[in-house]
Amino acid sequence: STDLTSTVGYDSIIQHLNDGRKNCKEFEDFLKERAIIEEKYGKELINLSKKKPCGQTELNTLKRSLDVFKQQIDNVGQGHIQLAQTLRKEAKKMEDFREKQKLHRKKIEMIMDAIHKNRNLQYKKTMEVKHMSSVALLYLSSLSHLWQLFLKLAQTKSSLEDSDRSYQQSVSALEKIREEWQTEHIKACEFFETQECERINYFRNALWLHANQLSQDCVQNDEKYEEIRKSLEMCSIEKDIDLFVNLRKTGSFPPAPVVYESYYNAQRNAAAVRSPLPVPISR
């Protein structure tokens, strides 16, 4: 800004840096919340695999596949808990990065605040001296046509010269402060730019790493699910049925056929046994 006492540009930079720090904090909080979700989900999966029955009366190869299935679900749950721990570590790294930048920035901001204050005070003092010099000059002009007040005129002229010297000295001091401020302002801007580059790079890398962590988690989960698929490929319907038959068989032969027997003939045969006919005598 062309206004020497203005801090509009500086304030805009500080606001942008504060917004960047806030954005990092939001991502940090996002990771913490995601960690809570992952941990809760992982524990629920483990609890599900351990306590919920899932085909517990199956036999042989399918039973082994179900055992693998439950074990891998447990492993997936463990993986989510590990991911939660990783996310918390990443959130802590982001927090440490934010605090480090904050401390470094605070030093520069204290320097800039002090130099702004000094600059503004000197500028105000210079303007006051300038005003006094102008007043004295006007008073001198009003007296210049009255020769009888020559002595008073001489005193006022002397006062004007003193005021003007003071004004010149104040302007000179202000210029030194302005040059110092400008130098420090440039240094501060360069420092803030470096910090912002570091922040954007760190933030971008953190997002990249987070995406890689999630991808890796998916890959690891897929490997666990692949174990389930491999186990299911080994599942044999014939073997499971044969095992069931061998375990539960009741014999090697089926029941004999049931033969039809007439109730009437059965009664006659029974009567004949009880009263046999007389045997004829041969002659």
C-alpha positions in Angstrom: 0.0 0.0 0.0 1.1 3.6 -0.7 -0.1 4.5 2.8 3.0 4.2 5.0 0.9 3.3 8.1 -1.3 0.8 6.3 -1.0 -2.9 7.2 -3.7 -4.1 4.8 -1.3 -6.3 2.8 0.5 -7.7 5.9 -2.9 -8.4 7.5 -4.0 -10.2 4.4 -1.0 -12.5 4.5 -1.4 -13.2 8.2 -5.1 -14.0 7.6 -4.1 -16.4 4.8 -1.6 -18.1 7.0 -4.1 -18.5 9.8 -6.6 -20.0 7.3 -3.9 -22.5 6.2 -3.2 -23.5 9.8 -7.0 -23.9 10.3 -7.2 -26.1 7.3 -4.4 -28.3 8.6 -6.3 -28.6 11.9 -9.4 -29.6 10.1 -7.5 -32.4 8.3 -6.0 -33.4 11.7 -9.5 -33.6 13.2 -10.7 -35.6 10.2 -8.0 -38.2 10.7 -8.8 -38.4 14.4 -12.5 -39.0 13.6 -11.7 -41.5 11.0 -9.5 -43.3 13.5 -12.4 -43.6 15.9 -14.6 -45.0 13.2 -12.0 -47.5 12.0 -11.3 -48.7 15.6 -15.0 -49.1 16.4 -15.6 -50.9 13.1 -12.6 -53.2 13.7 -13.7 -54.1 17.2 -17.2 -54.8 15.9 -15.9 -57.2 13.3 -13.8 -59.0 15.8 -16.7 -59.3 18.2 -18.9 -60.5 15.3 -16.4 -63.2 14.2 -15.8 -64.5 17.8 -19.4 -64.5 19.2 -21.8 -64.9 16.3 -22.4 -68.5 15.1 -21.9 -69.0 11.4 -22.5 -72.6 10.2 -21.2 -74.2 13.4 -22.7 -77.6 12.6 -21.1 -77.9 9.1 -18.7 -80.7 8.5 -15.3 -81.3 6.8 -14.2 -79.1 4.0 -17.0 -76.5 4.2 -16.4 -76.3 8.0 -12.8 -75.5 7.4 -13.8 -72.8 4.9 -16.1 -71.3 7.4 -13.3 -71.4 10.0 -11.0 -69.6 7.5 -13.8 -67.1 6.8 -14.3 -66.2 10.5 -10.5 -66.0 11.1 -10.0 -63.7 8.1 -12.9 -61.5 9.2 -11.1 -61.3 12.6 -7.9 -60.4 10.8 -9.7 -57.6 8.8 -11.0 -56.2 12.1 -7.4 -56.3 13.5 -6.3 -54.5 10.3 -8.9 -51.7 10.9 -7.6 -51.3 14.5 -4.1 -51.0 13.2 -5.2 -48.5 10.6 -6.8 -46.4 13.4 -3.5 -46.4 15.3 -1.7 -45.3 12.1 -4.2 -42.5 11.5 -3.7 -41.2 15.1 0.0 -41.1 14.5 -0.4 -39.1 11.3 -2.8 -36.7 13.1 -0.1 -36.2 15.8 2.5 -35.5 13.1 0.2 -32.9 11.5 -0.4 -31.3 15.0 3.4 -31.2 15.6 3.9 -29.6 12.2 1.3 -26.9 12.9 2.7 -26.1 16.3 6.3 -25.9 14.9 5.1 -23.4 12.2 3.2 -21.4 14.8 6.2 -21.0 17.0 8.4 -19.9 14.1 5.8 -17.4 12.9 5.3 -16.0 16.3 8.9 -14.7 16.4 8.5 -12.9 13.0 5.1 -11.5 13.9 6.5 -10.0 17.2 9.2 -8.3 15.2 6.7 -7.0 12.7 4.3 -5.8 15.4 7.0 -3.9 17.1 8.3 -2.2 13.9 4.7 -1.3 12.9 4.2 0.3 16.3 7.5 2.2 16.1 6.8 3.3 12.5 3.3 4.6 13.3 4.5 6.5 16.4 7.3 8.1 14.5 4.9 9.0 11.6 2.5 10.6 14.1 5.3 12.5 15.7 6.5 13.8 12.4 3.1 14.9 11.3 2.7 16.8 14.6 6.0 18.5 14.2 5.1 19.3 10.6 1.8 20.9 11.8 3.6 22.9 14.4 6.1 24.2 11.8 3.2 25.2 9.5 1.4 27.1 12.3 4.6 28.9 13.2 5.1 29.8 9.5 1.6 31.2 9.3 2.2 33.2 12.4 5.4 34.5 11.1 3.7 35.7 7.9 1.0 37.5 9.8 3.7 39.5 11.7 6.1 40.2 8.9 4.4 43.5 7.8 4.6 45.0 11.3 8.2 46.2 11.7 7.4 47.5 15.2 7.0 44.0 16.3 10.4 43.1 15.0 11.6 41.5 18.2 8.6 39.2 18.4 9.1 38.4 14.8 12.7 37.5 15.4 11.7 35.2 18.3 9.0 33.5 16.2 11.5 33.1 13.3 13.9 31.4 15.7 11.1 29.2 16.9 10.2 28.4 13.3 13.8 27.4 12.5 13.9 25.2 15.6 10.6 23.6 14.6 11.7 23.1 11.1 15.0 21.5 12.2 12.9 19.2 14.5 10.7 18.4 11.6 13.6 17.6 9.3 15.1 15.4 12.0 11.8 13.7 12.5 11.4 13.1 8.8 15.0 11.7 8.7 14.2 9.4 11.6 11.0 8.3 10.0 12.8 7.5 6.8 15.2 5.3 8.6 12.4 3.5 10.3 10.5 3.2 7.0 13.6 1.6 5.4 14.0 -0.7 8.3 10.3 -1.6 8.2 10.5 -2.2 4.5 13.5 -4.5 4.9 11.8 -6.4 7.7 8.6 -6.6 5.8 10.3 -8.2 2.8 12.1 -10.6 5.1 8.8 -11.5 6.8 7.0 -12.0 3.4 9.8 -14.3 2.2 9.6 -16.2 5.5 5.8 -16.5 5.3 6.1 -17.6 1.7 8.6 -20.3 2.6 6.3 -21.5 5.4 3.3 -21.6 3.1 5.2 -23.6 0.6 6.2 -26.0 3.3 2.6 -26.2 4.6 1.1 -26.9 1.2 3.8 -29.5 0.5 3.3 -31.1 3.9 -0.5 -31.1 3.6 -0.3 -32.6 0.0 2.1 -35.3 1.1 -0.1 -36.1 4.1 -3.2 -36.5 1.9 -1.1 -38.7 -0.5 0.1 -40.8 2.4 -3.4 -41.2 3.7 -4.6 -42.3 0.3 -1.8 -44.9 0.2 -2.7 -46.1 3.7 -6.3 -46.7 2.7 -5.2 -48.4 -0.5 -2.8 -50.6 1.4 -5.6 -51.5 3.9 -7.8 -52.5 0.9 -5.0 -54.6 -0.6 -4.4 -56.3 2.7 -8.1 -56.9 3.2 -8.4 -58.3 -0.3 -5.5 -60.7 0.5 -7.5 -61.9 3.6 -10.6 -62.3 1.5 -8.5 -64.2 -1.1 -7.7 -66.7 1.7 -11.4 -67.3 2.1 -11.8 -67.8 -1.7 -8.9 -70.3 -1.7 -10.4 -72.2 1.1 -13.7 -72.3 -0.7 -12.0 -73.7 -3.8 -10.8 -76.6 -1.6 -14.4 -77.2 -0.4 -15.6 -80.6 -1.8 -19.3 -81.3 -1.9 -18.7 -85.0 -2.4 -16.2 -85.3 0.5 -18.6 -83.5 2.8 -21.5 -85.7 1.9 -19.3 -88.9 2.1 -18.1 -87.8 5.6 -21.7 -87.2 6.7 -22.8 -90.7 5.5 -19.8 -92.4 7.1 -20.4 -90.6 10.4 -24.2 -91.2 10.5 -24.7 -94.5 8.6 -26.9 -97.1 10.4 -25.9 -100.2 8.4 -24.7 -101.6 5.1 -27.9 -103.3 4.0 -31.4 -102.0 3.4 -34.4 -103.6 5.1 -35.7 -106.9 3.4 -38.8 -106.6 1.2 -42.1 -107.1 2.9 -43.9 -110.3 1.4 -47.7 -110.3 1.0 -49.4 -112.9 3.1 -53.2 -113.7 2.8 -55.0 -113.4 6.1 -57.5 -116.2 5.1 -54.8 -118.7 4.1 -52.9 -117.9 7.2 -56.1 -118.8 9.3 -56.6 -122.1 7.5 -53.0 -123.1 8.0 -53.3 -122.3 11.6 -56.5 -124.4 12.0 -55.0 -127.4 10.2 -52.1 -127.4 12.6 -54.5 -127.5 15.5 -56.9 -130.3 14.1 -55.2 -132.6 11.6 -57.4 -134.8 9.2 -57.4 -138.7 9.9 -54.9 -140.6 7.8 -56.6 -143.3 5.6 -55.7 -147.0 6.3 -54.4 -148.9 3.4 -55.7 -152.4 2.7 
